[in-house]
């Protein structure tokens, strides 16, 4: 395992930046170990919901974790608004960095992550495979 520390800048899209980091790093498997920072609006898909909900305004990233694969990322985020209300779920495209996002990524060079449709869940789920 090797690690990468990312600092995202104002205006960066959280998901797109992590997907790009995976691609540029030449890795086929990684995990977001931790992430903090701020957003100026977020799109979060809540548990059981078919579509993401848009949350506007200044938000603090309380937690960020998930898996990264060439087939797409699976990220969970929790954020708080200016009143301290907390929202969490799947981080969808449209989570825009406000001031910064500091993210620790663990690269797993001995693994290949893919997403495969799982008939039991109806979603493209993680299909990890150890490299020979």
N, CA, C and O atoms as CSV, one atom per row, in Angstrom:
chain,resi,resn,atom,element,x,y,z
A,1,UNK,N,N,0.847,-1.179,0.000
A,1,UNK,CA,C,0.000,0.000,0.000
A,1,UNK,C,C,0.890,1.239,0.000
A,1,UNK,O,O,1.920,1.286,0.673
A,2,UNK,N,N,0.473,2.232,-0.764
A,2,UNK,CA,C,1.128,3.532,-0.711
A,2,UNK,C,C,0.050,4.589,-0.527
A,2,UNK,O,O,-1.128,4.338,-0.785
A,3,UNK,N,N,0.448,5.750,-0.090
A,3,UNK,CA,C,-0.537,6.781,0.209
A,3,UNK,C,C,-0.300,8.020,-0.642
A,3,UNK,O,O,0.799,8.269,-1.139
A,4,UNK,N,N,-1.359,8.773,-0.785
A,4,UNK,CA,C,-1.326,10.041,-1.498
A,4,UNK,C,C,-2.160,11.017,-0.692
A,4,UNK,O,O,-3.278,10.701,-0.284
A,5,UNK,N,N,-1.620,12.194,-0.465
A,5,UNK,CA,C,-2.367,13.258,0.199
A,5,UNK,C,C,-2.724,14.288,-0.864
A,5,UNK,O,O,-1.851,14.831,-1.541
A,6,UNK,N,N,-4.013,14.546,-1.000
A,6,UNK,CA,C,-4.497,15.514,-1.981
A,6,UNK,C,C,-5.011,16.756,-1.277
A,6,UNK,O,O,-5.623,16.675,-0.212
A,7,UNK,N,N,-4.760,17.888,-1.877
A,7,UNK,CA,C,-5.403,19.130,-1.449
A,7,UNK,C,C,-6.140,19.666,-2.666
A,7,UNK,O,O,-5.529,20.087,-3.648
A,8,UNK,N,N,-7.458,19.641,-2.582
A,8,UNK,CA,C,-8.280,20.172,-3.664
A,8,UNK,C,C,-8.501,21.663,-3.446
A,8,UNK,O,O,-8.460,22.149,-2.316
A,9,UNK,N,N,-8.733,22.377,-4.531
A,9,UNK,CA,C,-8.827,23.830,-4.513
A,9,UNK,C,C,-10.251,24.309,-4.752
A,9,UNK,O,O,-11.102,23.537,-5.194
A,10,UNK,N,N,-10.515,25.588,-4.460
A,10,UNK,CA,C,-11.849,26.135,-4.689
A,10,UNK,C,C,-12.317,25.880,-6.129
A,10,UNK,O,O,-11.581,26.098,-7.091
A,11,UNK,N,N,-13.562,25.413,-6.240
A,11,UNK,CA,C,-14.157,25.144,-7.541
A,11,UNK,C,C,-13.984,23.726,-8.031
A,11,UNK,O,O,-14.676,23.319,-8.964
A,12,UNK,N,N,-13.071,22.943,-7.427
A,12,UNK,CA,C,-12.880,21.554,-7.840
A,12,UNK,C,C,-14.107,20.725,-7.476
A,12,UNK,O,O,-14.716,20.929,-6.426
A,13,UNK,N,N,-14.464,19.790,-8.352
A,13,UNK,CA,C,-15.524,18.831,-8.043
A,13,UNK,C,C,-14.889,17.659,-7.300
A,13,UNK,O,O,-13.916,17.071,-7.774
A,14,UNK,N,N,-15.431,17.329,-6.156
A,14,UNK,CA,C,-14.860,16.305,-5.283
A,14,UNK,C,C,-14.715,14.961,-6.002
A,14,UNK,O,O,-13.619,14.401,-6.051
A,15,UNK,N,N,-15.800,14.447,-6.552
A,15,UNK,CA,C,-15.761,13.141,-7.227
A,15,UNK,C,C,-14.854,13.141,-8.446
A,15,UNK,O,O,-14.022,12.249,-8.613
A,16,UNK,N,N,-15.018,14.140,-9.291
A,16,UNK,CA,C,-14.222,14.207,-10.514
A,16,UNK,C,C,-12.732,14.280,-10.191
A,16,UNK,O,O,-11.916,13.671,-10.883
A,17,UNK,N,N,-12.377,15.018,-9.152
A,17,UNK,CA,C,-10.974,15.153,-8.764
A,17,UNK,C,C,-10.400,13.827,-8.284
A,17,UNK,O,O,-9.258,13.494,-8.601
A,18,UNK,N,N,-11.181,13.071,-7.524
A,18,UNK,CA,C,-10.701,11.775,-7.048
A,18,UNK,C,C,-10.607,10.761,-8.185
A,18,UNK,O,O,-9.664,9.972,-8.237
A,19,UNK,N,N,-11.576,10.780,-9.094
A,19,UNK,CA,C,-11.507,9.887,-10.254
A,19,UNK,C,C,-10.285,10.210,-11.110
A,19,UNK,O,O,-9.617,9.302,-11.604
A,20,UNK,N,N,-9.990,11.494,-11.289
A,20,UNK,CA,C,-8.829,11.915,-12.063
A,20,UNK,C,C,-7.532,11.512,-11.366
A,20,UNK,O,O,-6.591,11.073,-12.027
A,21,UNK,N,N,-7.469,11.654,-10.056
A,21,UNK,CA,C,-6.273,11.265,-9.301
A,21,UNK,C,C,-5.985,9.780,-9.482
A,21,UNK,O,O,-4.829,9.385,-9.633
A,22,UNK,N,N,-7.034,8.953,-9.469
A,22,UNK,CA,C,-6.848,7.518,-9.680
A,22,UNK,C,C,-6.277,7.268,-11.069
A,22,UNK,O,O,-5.322,6.508,-11.226
A,23,UNK,N,N,-6.856,7.902,-12.067
A,23,UNK,CA,C,-6.417,7.719,-13.449
A,23,UNK,C,C,-4.974,8.189,-13.635
A,23,UNK,O,O,-4.158,7.481,-14.224
A,24,UNK,N,N,-4.665,9.382,-13.134
A,24,UNK,CA,C,-3.314,9.925,-13.285
A,24,UNK,C,C,-2.280,9.128,-12.501
A,24,UNK,O,O,-1.113,9.063,-12.886
A,25,UNK,N,N,-2.716,8.517,-11.391
A,25,UNK,CA,C,-1.804,7.719,-10.577
A,25,UNK,C,C,-1.537,6.344,-11.151
A,25,UNK,O,O,-0.678,5.616,-10.654
A,26,UNK,N,N,-2.268,5.983,-12.197
A,26,UNK,CA,C,-2.062,4.687,-12.828
A,26,UNK,C,C,-2.497,3.516,-11.981
A,26,UNK,O,O,-2.061,2.388,-12.209
A,27,UNK,N,N,-3.341,3.763,-11.016
A,27,UNK,CA,C,-3.784,2.699,-10.120
A,27,UNK,C,C,-5.127,2.144,-10.570
A,27,UNK,O,O,-5.898,2.821,-11.250
A,28,UNK,N,N,-5.393,0.911,-10.181
A,28,UNK,CA,C,-6.676,0.266,-10.470
A,28,UNK,C,C,-7.484,0.021,-9.211
A,28,UNK,O,O,-8.557,-0.580,-9.266
A,29,UNK,N,N,-6.972,0.485,-8.067
A,29,UNK,CA,C,-7.668,0.262,-6.799
A,29,UNK,C,C,-7.148,1.232,-5.747
A,29,UNK,O,O,-5.942,1.379,-5.553
A,30,UNK,N,N,-8.081,1.886,-5.079
A,30,UNK,CA,C,-7.701,2.790,-4.001
A,30,UNK,C,C,-8.888,2.996,-3.075
A,30,UNK,O,O,-10.040,2.772,-3.447
A,31,UNK,N,N,-8.579,3.424,-1.869
A,31,UNK,CA,C,-9.594,3.794,-0.893
A,31,UNK,C,C,-9.343,5.213,-0.423
A,31,UNK,O,O,-8.196,5.616,-0.230
A,32,UNK,N,N,-10.414,5.969,-0.238
A,32,UNK,CA,C,-10.328,7.254,0.450
A,32,UNK,C,C,-10.407,6.924,1.933
A,32,UNK,O,O,-11.428,6.438,2.419
A,33,UNK,N,N,-9.328,7.192,2.638
A,33,UNK,CA,C,-9.247,6.866,4.055
A,33,UNK,C,C,-9.907,7.947,4.898
A,33,UNK,O,O,-10.582,7.658,5.885
A,34,UNK,N,N,-9.701,9.207,4.490
A,34,UNK,CA,C,-10.216,10.319,5.269
A,34,UNK,C,C,-10.291,11.558,4.391
A,34,UNK,O,O,-9.504,11.728,3.459
A,35,UNK,N,N,-11.236,12.405,4.700
A,35,UNK,CA,C,-11.333,13.673,3.994
A,35,UNK,C,C,-12.054,14.706,4.835
A,35,UNK,O,O,-13.058,14.411,5.483
A,36,UNK,N,N,-11.528,15.924,4.816
A,36,UNK,CA,C,-12.154,17.049,5.500
A,36,UNK,C,C,-12.036,18.266,4.595
A,36,UNK,O,O,-11.271,18.246,3.631
A,37,UNK,N,N,-12.771,19.309,4.888
A,37,UNK,CA,C,-12.691,20.521,4.106
A,37,UNK,C,C,-14.026,21.220,4.066
A,37,UNK,O,O,-14.839,21.099,4.982
A,38,UNK,N,N,-14.247,21.965,2.975
A,38,UNK,CA,C,-15.498,22.701,2.859
A,38,UNK,C,C,-16.014,22.630,1.433
A,38,UNK,O,O,-15.249,22.489,0.479
A,39,UNK,N,N,-17.331,22.731,1.314
A,39,UNK,CA,C,-18.006,22.722,0.022
A,39,UNK,C,C,-18.899,23.945,-0.083
A,39,UNK,O,O,-19.328,24.502,0.927
A,40,UNK,N,N,-19.173,24.354,-1.297
A,40,UNK,CA,C,-20.150,25.429,-1.516
A,40,UNK,C,C,-21.354,24.820,-2.231
A,40,UNK,O,O,-21.753,25.252,-3.313
A,41,UNK,N,N,-21.896,23.833,-1.603
A,41,UNK,CA,C,-23.025,23.092,-2.143
A,41,UNK,C,C,-22.616,21.656,-2.405
A,41,UNK,O,O,-21.468,21.364,-2.741
A,42,UNK,N,N,-23.583,20.768,-2.244
A,42,UNK,CA,C,-23.298,19.348,-2.426
A,42,UNK,C,C,-24.519,18.642,-2.994
A,42,UNK,O,O,-25.661,19.047,-2.773
A,43,UNK,N,N,-24.247,17.589,-3.723
A,43,UNK,CA,C,-25.289,16.675,-4.188
A,43,UNK,C,C,-25.053,15.355,-3.484
A,43,UNK,O,O,-24.014,14.719,-3.659
A,44,UNK,N,N,-26.038,14.946,-2.679
A,44,UNK,CA,C,-25.903,13.734,-1.867
A,44,UNK,C,C,-27.126,12.856,-2.104
A,44,UNK,O,O,-28.266,13.315,-2.029
A,45,UNK,N,N,-26.861,11.578,-2.392
A,45,UNK,CA,C,-27.969,10.625,-2.520
A,45,UNK,C,C,-28.155,9.948,-1.176
A,45,UNK,O,O,-27.289,9.208,-0.709
A,46,UNK,N,N,-29.300,10.213,-0.562
A,46,UNK,CA,C,-29.600,9.655,0.753
A,46,UNK,C,C,-29.975,8.179,0.635
A,46,UNK,O,O,-30.327,7.702,-0.444
A,47,UNK,N,N,-29.897,7.474,1.744
A,47,UNK,CA,C,-30.178,6.037,1.779
A,47,UNK,C,C,-31.537,5.725,1.179
A,47,UNK,O,O,-32.548,6.312,1.563
A,48,UNK,N,N,-31.552,4.798,0.236
A,48,UNK,CA,C,-32.797,4.347,-0.369
A,48,UNK,C,C,-33.364,5.261,-1.431
A,48,UNK,O,O,-34.350,4.909,-2.078
A,49,UNK,N,N,-32.771,6.422,-1.631
A,49,UNK,CA,C,-33.283,7.376,-2.617
A,49,UNK,C,C,-32.771,7.029,-4.010
A,49,UNK,O,O,-31.656,6.531,-4.167
A,50,UNK,N,N,-33.589,7.294,-5.009
A,50,UNK,CA,C,-33.199,7.023,-6.392
A,50,UNK,C,C,-32.292,8.114,-6.948
A,50,UNK,O,O,-31.448,7.844,-7.803
A,51,UNK,N,N,-32.462,9.337,-6.471
A,51,UNK,CA,C,-31.704,10.475,-7.007
A,51,UNK,C,C,-31.061,11.272,-5.891
A,51,UNK,O,O,-31.472,11.201,-4.733
A,52,UNK,N,N,-30.036,12.037,-6.266
A,52,UNK,CA,C,-29.340,12.883,-5.300
A,52,UNK,C,C,-30.196,14.095,-4.943
A,52,UNK,O,O,-31.012,14.557,-5.741
A,53,UNK,N,N,-29.992,14.596,-3.734
A,53,UNK,CA,C,-30.609,15.827,-3.258
A,53,UNK,C,C,-29.554,16.920,-3.275
A,53,UNK,O,O,-28.421,16.700,-2.847
A,54,UNK,N,N,-29.913,18.075,-3.759
A,54,UNK,CA,C,-28.984,19.201,-3.799
A,54,UNK,C,C,-29.100,19.995,-2.506
A,54,UNK,O,O,-30.197,20.384,-2.104
A,55,UNK,N,N,-27.965,20.233,-1.859
A,55,UNK,CA,C,-27.895,21.033,-0.641
A,55,UNK,C,C,-27.062,22.268,-0.981
A,55,UNK,O,O,-25.889,22.143,-1.332
A,56,UNK,N,N,-27.645,23.434,-0.884
A,56,UNK,CA,C,-26.949,24.681,-1.223
A,56,UNK,C,C,-26.352,25.322,0.017
A,56,UNK,O,O,-26.759,25.031,1.141
A,57,UNK,N,N,-25.391,26.190,-0.202
A,57,UNK,CA,C,-24.791,26.950,0.888
A,57,UNK,C,C,-23.433,26.424,1.283
A,57,UNK,O,O,-22.939,25.439,0.733
A,58,UNK,N,N,-22.836,27.101,2.250
A,58,UNK,CA,C,-21.523,26.718,2.761
A,58,UNK,C,C,-21.665,25.488,3.649
A,58,UNK,O,O,-22.500,25.449,4.552
A,59,UNK,N,N,-20.836,24.489,3.374
A,59,UNK,CA,C,-20.883,23.219,4.098
A,59,UNK,C,C,-19.481,22.823,4.538
A,59,UNK,O,O,-18.498,23.102,3.851
A,60,UNK,N,N,-19.405,22.175,5.684
A,60,UNK,CA,C,-18.153,21.584,6.150
A,60,UNK,C,C,-18.201,20.088,5.901
A,60,UNK,O,O,-19.193,19.435,6.226
A,61,UNK,N,N,-17.134,19.535,5.325
A,61,UNK,CA,C,-17.021,18.079,5.172
A,61,UNK,C,C,-16.587,17.524,6.519
A,61,UNK,O,O,-15.498,17.835,7.002
A,62,UNK,N,N,-17.433,16.708,7.123
A,62,UNK,CA,C,-17.106,16.090,8.406
A,62,UNK,C,C,-16.380,14.766,8.198
A,62,UNK,O,O,-15.423,14.451,8.906
A,63,UNK,N,N,-16.849,13.995,7.218
A,63,UNK,CA,C,-16.211,12.719,6.891
A,63,UNK,C,C,-16.312,12.489,5.391
A,63,UNK,O,O,-17.254,12.941,4.741
A,64,UNK,N,N,-15.337,11.785,4.857
A,64,UNK,CA,C,-15.344,11.348,3.469
A,64,UNK,C,C,-14.600,10.029,3.427
A,64,UNK,O,O,-13.478,9.925,3.921
A,65,UNK,N,N,-15.227,9.016,2.834
A,65,UNK,CA,C,-14.593,7.701,2.715
A,65,UNK,C,C,-15.178,6.992,1.508
A,65,UNK,O,O,-16.264,7.336,1.044
A,66,UNK,N,N,-14.459,6.004,1.002
A,66,UNK,CA,C,-15.001,5.226,-0.097
A,66,UNK,C,C,-13.936,4.521,-0.903
A,66,UNK,O,O,-12.747,4.574,-0.586
A,67,UNK,N,N,-14.390,3.856,-1.956
A,67,UNK,CA,C,-13.492,3.125,-2.836
A,67,UNK,C,C,-13.438,3.805,-4.197
A,67,UNK,O,O,-14.417,4.392,-4.657
A,68,UNK,N,N,-12.260,3.713,-4.835
A,68,UNK,CA,C,-12.046,4.280,-6.156
A,68,UNK,C,C,-11.659,3.161,-7.102
A,68,UNK,O,O,-10.785,2.351,-6.793
A,69,UNK,N,N,-12.309,3.115,-8.252
A,69,UNK,CA,C,-11.971,2.115,-9.264
A,69,UNK,C,C,-12.075,2.760,-10.632
A,69,UNK,O,O,-12.739,3.786,-10.780
A,70,UNK,N,N,-11.424,2.175,-11.646
A,70,UNK,CA,C,-11.536,2.726,-12.991
A,70,UNK,C,C,-12.982,2.764,-13.500
A,70,UNK,O,O,-13.308,3.568,-14.374
A,71,UNK,N,N,-13.846,1.901,-12.959
A,71,UNK,CA,C,-15.253,1.854,-13.364
A,71,UNK,C,C,-16.115,2.889,-12.646
A,71,UNK,O,O,-17.298,3.033,-12.955
A,72,UNK,N,N,-15.535,3.602,-11.700
A,72,UNK,CA,C,-16.285,4.598,-10.951
A,72,UNK,C,C,-16.033,4.500,-9.465
A,72,UNK,O,O,-15.646,3.451,-8.950
A,73,UNK,N,N,-16.257,5.596,-8.790
A,73,UNK,CA,C,-16.017,5.651,-7.354
A,73,UNK,C,C,-17.305,5.417,-6.578
A,73,UNK,O,O,-18.405,5.603,-7.099
A,74,UNK,N,N,-17.151,5.011,-5.342
A,74,UNK,CA,C,-18.264,4.837,-4.405
A,74,UNK,C,C,-17.859,5.584,-3.145
A,74,UNK,O,O,-17.102,5.075,-2.319
A,75,UNK,N,N,-18.375,6.804,-3.012
A,75,UNK,CA,C,-17.969,7.685,-1.932
A,75,UNK,C,C,-19.145,8.025,-1.026
A,75,UNK,O,O,-20.253,8.290,-1.492
A,76,UNK,N,N,-18.885,8.013,0.269
A,76,UNK,CA,C,-19.855,8.477,1.258
A,76,UNK,C,C,-19.295,9.730,1.906
A,76,UNK,O,O,-18.098,9.832,2.173
A,77,UNK,N,N,-20.193,10.688,2.157
A,77,UNK,CA,C,-19.786,11.951,2.752
A,77,UNK,C,C,-20.803,12.357,3.803
A,77,UNK,O,O,-21.996,12.087,3.671
A,78,UNK,N,N,-20.317,13.006,4.839
A,78,UNK,CA,C,-21.216,13.692,5.766
A,78,UNK,C,C,-20.760,15.144,5.829
A,78,UNK,O,O,-19.568,15.444,5.901
A,79,UNK,N,N,-21.751,16.034,5.799
A,79,UNK,CA,C,-21.481,17.476,5.800
A,79,UNK,C,C,-22.383,18.155,6.819
A,79,UNK,O,O,-23.443,17.640,7.173
A,80,UNK,N,N,-21.945,19.322,7.284
A,80,UNK,CA,C,-22.798,20.123,8.156
A,80,UNK,C,C,-22.959,21.502,7.535
A,80,UNK,O,O,-22.062,22.017,6.869
A,81,UNK,N,N,-24.137,22.086,7.775
A,81,UNK,CA,C,-24.399,23.431,7.258
A,81,UNK,C,C,-24.087,24.469,8.337
A,81,UNK,O,O,-23.597,24.126,9.413
A,82,UNK,N,N,-24.373,25.727,8.046
A,82,UNK,CA,C,-24.043,26.820,8.967
A,82,UNK,C,C,-24.805,26.738,10.288
A,82,UNK,O,O,-24.383,27.319,11.287
A,83,UNK,N,N,-25.931,26.015,10.292
A,83,UNK,CA,C,-26.712,25.854,11.522
A,83,UNK,C,C,-26.299,24.604,12.295
A,83,UNK,O,O,-26.818,24.345,13.381
A,84,UNK,N,N,-25.369,23.831,11.742
A,84,UNK,CA,C,-24.915,22.617,12.405
A,84,UNK,C,C,-25.714,21.383,12.055
A,84,UNK,O,O,-25.460,20.313,12.608
A,85,UNK,N,N,-26.673,21.502,11.152
A,85,UNK,CA,C,-27.421,20.321,10.703
A,85,UNK,C,C,-26.500,19.445,9.869
A,85,UNK,O,O,-25.709,19.944,9.069
A,86,UNK,N,N,-26.610,18.132,10.061
A,86,UNK,CA,C,-25.726,17.182,9.388
A,86,UNK,C,C,-26.517,16.365,8.380
A,86,UNK,O,O,-27.630,15.915,8.652
A,87,UNK,N,N,-25.918,16.186,7.212
A,87,UNK,CA,C,-26.491,15.384,6.138
A,87,UNK,C,C,-25.428,14.396,5.688
A,87,UNK,O,O,-24.239,14.714,5.697
A,88,UNK,N,N,-25.846,13.207,5.297
A,88,UNK,CA,C,-24.866,12.238,4.824
A,88,UNK,C,C,-25.464,11.241,3.869
A,88,UNK,O,O,-26.667,10.979,3.885
A,89,UNK,N,N,-24.607,10.688,3.036
A,89,UNK,CA,C,-25.011,9.679,2.068
A,89,UNK,C,C,-23.953,9.542,0.993
A,89,UNK,O,O,-22.773,9.811,1.215
A,90,UNK,N,N,-24.408,9.112,-0.193
A,90,UNK,CA,C,-23.504,8.936,-1.332
A,90,UNK,C,C,-23.142,10.297,-1.921
A,90,UNK,O,O,-24.031,11.082,-2.247
A,91,UNK,N,N,-21.855,10.584,-2.059
A,91,UNK,CA,C,-21.407,11.825,-2.686
A,91,UNK,C,C,-21.610,11.697,-4.189
A,91,UNK,O,O,-21.004,10.842,-4.834
A,92,UNK,N,N,-22.451,12.539,-4.735
A,92,UNK,CA,C,-22.745,12.532,-6.168
A,92,UNK,C,C,-21.944,13.638,-6.849
A,92,UNK,O,O,-21.399,14.509,-6.170
A,93,UNK,N,N,-21.865,13.617,-8.168
A,93,UNK,CA,C,-21.225,14.744,-8.853
A,93,UNK,C,C,-21.921,16.046,-8.464
A,93,UNK,O,O,-23.140,16.088,-8.296
A,94,UNK,N,N,-21.130,17.099,-8.324
A,94,UNK,CA,C,-21.699,18.383,-7.936
A,94,UNK,C,C,-21.363,18.804,-6.522
A,94,UNK,O,O,-21.946,19.760,-6.012
A,95,UNK,N,N,-20.434,18.112,-5.875
A,95,UNK,CA,C,-19.919,18.542,-4.575
A,95,UNK,C,C,-18.708,19.418,-4.866
A,95,UNK,O,O,-17.623,18.914,-5.155
A,96,UNK,N,N,-18.901,20.737,-4.788
A,96,UNK,CA,C,-17.886,21.696,-5.223
A,96,UNK,C,C,-17.116,22.255,-4.035
A,96,UNK,O,O,-17.710,22.761,-3.083
A,97,UNK,N,N,-15.796,22.159,-4.096
A,97,UNK,CA,C,-14.937,22.637,-3.008
A,97,UNK,C,C,-15.083,24.146,-2.866
A,97,UNK,O,O,-15.047,24.888,-3.847
A,98,UNK,N,N,-15.252,24.586,-1.603
A,98,UNK,CA,C,-15.366,26.015,-1.307
A,98,UNK,C,C,-13.998,26.624,-1.043
A,98,UNK,O,O,-13.579,27.524,-1.772
A,99,UNK,N,N,-13.282,26.151,-0.007
A,99,UNK,CA,C,-11.951,26.691,0.291
A,99,UNK,C,C,-10.864,25.647,0.076
A,99,UNK,O,O,-9.831,25.934,-0.528
A,100,UNK,N,N,-11.097,24.448,0.567
A,100,UNK,CA,C,-10.117,23.372,0.418
A,100,UNK,C,C,-10.783,22.044,0.738
A,100,UNK,O,O,-11.825,21.998,1.392
A,101,UNK,N,N,-10.179,20.986,0.276
A,101,UNK,CA,C,-10.511,19.637,0.731
A,101,UNK,C,C,-9.185,18.902,0.871
A,101,UNK,O,O,-8.380,18.869,-0.059
A,102,UNK,N,N,-8.970,18.321,2.030
A,102,UNK,CA,C,-7.737,17.596,2.340
A,102,UNK,C,C,-8.100,16.129,2.430
A,102,UNK,O,O,-8.880,15.729,3.294
A,103,UNK,N,N,-7.531,15.317,1.530
A,103,UNK,CA,C,-7.971,13.938,1.383
A,103,UNK,C,C,-6.773,12.991,1.412
A,103,UNK,O,O,-5.775,13.212,0.726
A,104,UNK,N,N,-6.888,11.942,2.213
A,104,UNK,CA,C,-5.872,10.897,2.281
A,104,UNK,C,C,-6.372,9.691,1.503
A,104,UNK,O,O,-7.429,9.139,1.808
A,105,UNK,N,N,-5.603,9.284,0.490
A,105,UNK,CA,C,-5.961,8.151,-0.366
A,105,UNK,C,C,-4.937,7.040,-0.162
A,105,UNK,O,O,-3.733,7.294,-0.131
A,106,UNK,N,N,-5.416,5.819,-0.025
A,106,UNK,CA,C,-4.550,4.645,0.058
A,106,UNK,C,C,-4.629,3.894,-1.268
A,106,UNK,O,O,-5.681,3.373,-1.639
A,107,UNK,N,N,-3.502,3.850,-1.973
A,107,UNK,CA,C,-3.413,3.109,-3.237
A,107,UNK,C,C,-3.114,1.652,-2.916
A,107,UNK,O,O,-2.322,1.355,-2.022
A,108,UNK,N,N,-3.744,0.756,-3.642
A,108,UNK,CA,C,-3.554,-0.683,-3.426
A,108,UNK,C,C,-3.031,-1.307,-4.718
A,108,UNK,O,O,-3.820,-1.851,-5.491
A,109,UNK,N,N,-1.713,-1.245,-4.977
A,109,UNK,CA,C,-1.172,-1.689,-6.260
A,109,UNK,C,C,-1.331,-3.184,-6.534
A,109,UNK,O,O,-1.235,-3.598,-7.689
A,110,UNK,N,N,-1.568,-3.995,-5.522
A,110,UNK,CA,C,-1.736,-5.439,-5.728
A,110,UNK,C,C,-3.174,-5.819,-6.048
A,110,UNK,O,O,-3.489,-7.003,-6.168
A,111,UNK,N,N,-4.049,-4.829,-6.188
A,111,UNK,CA,C,-5.468,-5.093,-6.400
A,111,UNK,C,C,-5.993,-4.407,-7.648
A,111,UNK,O,O,-5.463,-3.390,-8.096
A,112,UNK,N,N,-7.037,-4.984,-8.188
A,112,UNK,CA,C,-7.824,-4.379,-9.265
A,112,UNK,C,C,-9.264,-4.298,-8.767
A,112,UNK,O,O,-9.856,-5.313,-8.399
A,113,UNK,N,N,-9.824,-3.094,-8.755
A,113,UNK,CA,C,-11.220,-2.910,-8.382
A,113,UNK,C,C,-12.031,-2.690,-9.654
A,113,UNK,O,O,-11.615,-1.965,-10.558
A,114,UNK,N,N,-13.170,-3.317,-9.703
A,114,UNK,CA,C,-14.128,-3.104,-10.779
A,114,UNK,C,C,-15.505,-2.964,-10.143
A,114,UNK,O,O,-15.683,-3.236,-8.956
A,115,UNK,N,N,-16.458,-2.545,-10.928
A,115,UNK,CA,C,-17.857,-2.473,-10.506
A,115,UNK,C,C,-18.634,-3.415,-11.400
A,115,UNK,O,O,-18.540,-3.338,-12.625
A,116,UNK,N,N,-19.399,-4.299,-10.794
A,116,UNK,CA,C,-20.193,-5.270,-11.544
A,116,UNK,C,C,-21.622,-5.263,-11.010
A,116,UNK,O,O,-21.857,-5.152,-9.807
A,117,UNK,N,N,-22.563,-5.385,-11.933
A,117,UNK,CA,C,-23.971,-5.406,-11.529
A,117,UNK,C,C,-24.221,-6.601,-10.609
A,117,UNK,O,O,-23.856,-7.733,-10.924
A,118,UNK,N,N,-24.840,-6.327,-9.487
A,118,UNK,CA,C,-25.205,-7.379,-8.534
A,118,UNK,C,C,-26.721,-7.521,-8.568
A,118,UNK,O,O,-27.430,-6.599,-8.166
A,119,UNK,N,N,-27.236,-8.664,-9.044
A,119,UNK,CA,C,-28.686,-8.822,-9.136
A,119,UNK,C,C,-29.388,-8.773,-7.776
A,119,UNK,O,O,-30.575,-8.454,-7.702
A,120,UNK,N,N,-28.665,-9.084,-6.710
A,120,UNK,CA,C,-29.277,-9.063,-5.381
A,120,UNK,C,C,-29.558,-7.639,-4.906
A,120,UNK,O,O,-30.536,-7.406,-4.196
A,121,UNK,N,N,-28.700,-6.674,-5.296
A,121,UNK,CA,C,-28.885,-5.302,-4.848
A,121,UNK,C,C,-29.424,-4.389,-5.948
A,121,UNK,O,O,-30.052,-3.368,-5.667
A,122,UNK,N,N,-29.174,-4.762,-7.193
A,122,UNK,CA,C,-29.578,-3.925,-8.313
A,122,UNK,C,C,-28.587,-2.826,-8.646
A,122,UNK,O,O,-28.845,-1.997,-9.519
A,123,UNK,N,N,-27.454,-2.813,-7.957
A,123,UNK,CA,C,-26.439,-1.785,-8.167
A,123,UNK,C,C,-25.146,-2.394,-8.695
A,123,UNK,O,O,-24.924,-3.601,-8.600
A,124,UNK,N,N,-24.304,-1.537,-9.251
A,124,UNK,CA,C,-22.945,-1.939,-9.627
A,124,UNK,C,C,-22.125,-1.931,-8.341
A,124,UNK,O,O,-21.829,-0.873,-7.786
A,125,UNK,N,N,-21.767,-3.112,-7.882
A,125,UNK,CA,C,-21.071,-3.248,-6.590
A,125,UNK,C,C,-19.578,-3.542,-6.814
A,125,UNK,O,O,-19.170,-3.938,-7.905
A,126,UNK,N,N,-18.786,-3.344,-5.776
A,126,UNK,CA,C,-17.348,-3.563,-5.834
A,126,UNK,C,C,-17.059,-5.033,-6.129
A,126,UNK,O,O,-17.620,-5.933,-5.504
A,127,UNK,N,N,-16.168,-5.252,-7.099
A,127,UNK,CA,C,-15.690,-6.594,-7.447
A,127,UNK,C,C,-14.171,-6.567,-7.346
A,127,UNK,O,O,-13.489,-6.373,-8.353
A,128,UNK,N,N,-13.632,-6.758,-6.144
A,128,UNK,CA,C,-12.169,-6.707,-5.957
A,128,UNK,C,C,-11.512,-7.995,-6.441
A,128,UNK,O,O,-12.052,-9.090,-6.281
A,129,UNK,N,N,-10.325,-7.835,-7.040
A,129,UNK,CA,C,-9.561,-8.999,-7.495
A,129,UNK,C,C,-8.100,-8.742,-7.232
A,129,UNK,O,O,-7.558,-7.711,-7.630
A,130,UNK,N,N,-7.455,-9.689,-6.554
A,130,UNK,CA,C,-6.022,-9.581,-6.324
A,130,UNK,C,C,-5.290,-9.828,-7.631
A,130,UNK,O,O,-5.638,-10.739,-8.383
A,131,UNK,N,N,-4.271,-9.011,-7.903
A,131,UNK,CA,C,-3.452,-9.216,-9.102
A,131,UNK,C,C,-2.512,-10.378,-8.867
A,131,UNK,O,O,-2.067,-10.620,-7.745
A,132,UNK,N,N,-2.218,-11.087,-9.929
A,132,UNK,CA,C,-1.317,-12.251,-9.818
A,132,UNK,C,C,0.108,-11.811,-9.629
A,132,UNK,O,O,1.003,-12.649,-9.516
